[in-house]
Amino acid sequence: MSNRVVNVLAAASVAGLMFALFGMSAGTAGAADPAWQVKDRQQTMKKLGGGVGAVAKYVKNEGATLEDAAKGAEAVLAVSRMDPKAIFPEGTAVGVTDSAAKPELWKNWAEAQRYWSAVQPAAEKLDAAVKSGDRTQIAQALGATTKTCGSCHEDFRVKKN
């Protein structure tokens, strides 16, 4: 290889390394910021809600296809597999930006974890139901999933007006 090619490759490697290092530190800094954590949680919950909504539109025959429902179920399943401590870090209760998480969530963390651990099996059943293509089965699994989510919301989220 010519010196010029080696220099270009070396420069690209250094630039990539710097980007990776600064990118990680920026992500870490954001992760420690409660306002950022609330915003991240809200985006995660919107992903979950959007997935539920896509499945619901299919069940209600409101223009969504089975493929739309499958993508929705996958989104619900992906969120259900996330670590609740990453989604609900301490210090992100009501009063931090527009957080709707009640302080009771952290005071009763064992109960909150119990709720969260019920989401994944419900999401798995929803995903399996969507894969079956049986609208009745999908509707039942969707109902069970939303009931699971709603239980946690009832206890640990400020009611929306």
Disulfide bonds with the S-S distance in Angstrom:
none
